[in-house]
Amino acid sequence: MNETTSEAINLTIDGVEVTVPKGTTVLQAAERAGVVVPHYCYHPGIPSRPAQCRMCLVEIEGQPKLQPSCVLSATDGMSILTQSDTAKEARRSVIEFLLLNHPIDCPICDAAGQCMLQDYAFETHQLESRSHEAKLVLGRDRIADDILYFADRCILCTRCVRFMRDVAGDEALLVAQRGHKAYIDTFPGKDLENEFRGNIVDVCPVGALVHEDFLFKPRSWDMDSAPSVCPGCSNGCNIDIAVKENQIVRVKPRYNADVNGFWMCDHGRKHLVMANRGSRIDLPLIRRHGELEAVHWGEALEWLSTNLPEGGSGHAVVSAFDATESLAAVRALLGRIGIEGGGYRLSRGHEAELGGFPQLKLRAERAPNAAGAELFGFGETDGLPEVSDGDTLVVVGDRLADAPADYGEGAGFFLYIGSHLSDAARNATAILPATTFAEMEGTFVNHEGRVQRFHQALVPPGVARPTWMILRRLLGLGHGEVTMLEARDAFAVAASESGRLAGLNWDEVGLKGVNPGGTAAPVAK
Amino acid sequence: MGYPHSHELEVGTILSRHFGDPKARDLNTWLTYGGYEGLKKALEMEPAEITTVVKDSGLRGRGGAGFPTGLKWTFMPQEQKGPHYLCCNADESEPGAFKDREILRWVPHLLIEGCLVAARAIHAEHVYIYVRGEYFPFTNILNDAVVQAYEAGYIGENILGSGWNCDLTVHIGAGAYIAGEETGLMSSLSGGRAEPRIKPPFPAQSGVFGSPTTVNNVETLAAVPMIVVNGSDWYRQWGTEKSPGTKLWCCSGNLERPGNYELELGVSLKDVIYEVCGGAPNGKKIKAVIPGGSSTALLTADELDVPSTYEGLQEAGSSLGTASPIVLDEDVNIVRAMRRIADFYAHESCGQCVQCREGTSWVAQILRRIEVGDGRLSDLDTLYDLCEQLTGRTICVLADSVVFPLRSSLDKFRGEYEALIGGRP
């Protein structure tokens, strides 16, 4: 890694003047000048820079020999040419060499459309090869339980090997053989079991490493993508959710220097692809004459505002998977009907830290927003509250998947707001269809108190709505008709009701999140 | 019986005097031959004095590049902050070169002594001799000598009562040409793959185990003790101003008397081939000579009258390299010879740089196709273009190594290529 200092130097890249701190590499300086120098082996998140792909060779004006810009330190007065004939010819020939033994199977390759080899091959207009030789076939290999390696597509940039060694701190991959017969492999008798191994697929600039979950499924141009936050644990890794036909097909980490760098863990990836499963509630249901009956939203909310008992003994169960805005709205509702306290259940698991980026840790608390729940006075509970006959029970977000089938049967009134219909949820007096986090906008507060926004990735089923929207509407009935349609408004209200988030601005939270400071409400260990 | 062949032009003084004499491997005999006098003298000298003598002698690196040895030593940090290391490069893998092998197997103590003198000059506390895996039998000879030298106090703690400590380890590689490249050697020695790395940092800044390191060739180090004993002027009695001293030649191919000869630098290459080695056997004509090991540009029979110095061969468009001429007589198929060379480099490419990994094997494939009569004239253009793409674009010079012989053969023997192609476009 080049160490940068505060001393500034000036250089020109393709005639564009740029000022950078001393110690900056030419490749980084070019980025500042708005010039992308094509590269494969260099990755900003991987410390080692072998300069071996030879793709980022640039011409230093006045010097005959091309230099790799990924390791070349920018010096004062330097003039760099990335588009000179020599530099372009060098890049063209690298692509020609890479394609010599490449199967050119873009039509069935998962990386097509997002492949740096494909992009540059087109950019250098190499649609025909000069080679008359037979291609070397190396085949493919299962390099981990869930990752396949297509050796013939591999350009041996060694990003995967170096991610495992430099970042994951688990030297599980190696280059086997040498020369044009070289390929990536695991060590004999050792499997790639690291919990951050999914990142090797992300760093692969071509289609050599492929997640089996994703294999042969969507074409990259058929996918939509939304910036989001991983709900797998309380770390709050920034992610992009890729969607095809309203299904989550892939999750990739989204760069955030303060939270997860370029990375995320495999637990998070798997967790999210699982989010497609389960039977969803897509209409409001209210119990009349002992039977659940589907009604439209207006009727359901009118009915609730009339029938939801106020006062008396009551219990509330919320979920640390819900957005901060929703949790704030639940607290407001509970206040209205006179229920105090309330809690959330939290499952815990083992922890795993990414050695080369310790801020990123699969954390024991396997929910994204326990800190957000704490902000609104919800505490962690071990189990579900005992419900005595006649009590009011409000369950929001918790799927009650593990609750006994008769749970809540004796309640005087049982309001269930959630996305999935479990056996216990069927005992409710009223069931309101809520979205999952992927179907709405909102914020999570991570383990260190950082507030991060997630965007809507999926269209909700039926008439499901975000919990905050449902509850703010319900609370508004007969009280001035507050209609809240935007998450930014719900956030503003939630922030003002929370204390710690007061004054935070939705736009300021932006895509990277902010930590408003102060002490994050501690989550019990 | 003399060591395989000898010739009156030989200066068998410095390196090869005891070649063919198995007794020289034994420490006690070696001492009677004047062994370890250089070390004794070096122990009385300041390290900087040793460097000065070697620098003044004009000794140049015998691994092929010909970099001035004394100058290389001055690159080591003057202020010692941690351990310094000396690596002796005995990964002699260049096709055609077999000079270090002879030093290892006949005069191991000469090498050990040279290592120790150099180690003292650069403040190294540990010497590693990195021997190519294929030299297993000769490594045993070297190991026996090392054990003897340790026991007699020439290596280890308080060497010869001087208070100076230096250890020596012999390390056997697993057999890779590229382990002979100094950064590849250091990576291999440190437990990694034999893969060259980008410089800077240079070995003198960060080498073996991240410490300042000097890498010297076997033949270079073997010349050091005599230089220290006799002084730089003595060494300069041989050779030229820019290429002083003697050089161990490895002559192979179609020769009447192939083998090792220690000759003064500057003798005509023609004399080496015809006088010393007796020319091609059976009265055949010589077609071409690859003068410095397989990675150098070949010279035709008409181009041999050049002084065999670093600068002389360079002027002739080739390189002295390791002074390992491979002689090809009139029966040799040049395309086949080039294909064989390209195959070697394709096999030995470490595979890091794209040009080298893919380019060397592509060159070999094209040459093979031409060789079997399936070539086309456009292949020659492709080969010329590949010569451009493989030059100066990679971390090390392995890719360049295939270009030198290939381009010269295309320039000088295009007719042979065209004859095999037979006019196919």
Interface residues (C-beta under 8 A of the other chain):
Chain A: P50 A51 Q52 C53 R54 M55 L57 P64 K65 L66 P68 V71 A90 S93 V94 F97 L98 L100 N101 R130 S131 H132 E133 L136 I155 L156 V175 Q177 R178 G179 H180 K181 A182
Chain B: A176 R193 E195 R197 I198 A346 H347 E348 S349 C350 G351 Q352 C353 V354 Q355 R357 E358 G359 T360 S361 W362 Q365 I366 R369 R376 S378 D379 T382 Q389 G392 R393 T394 I395
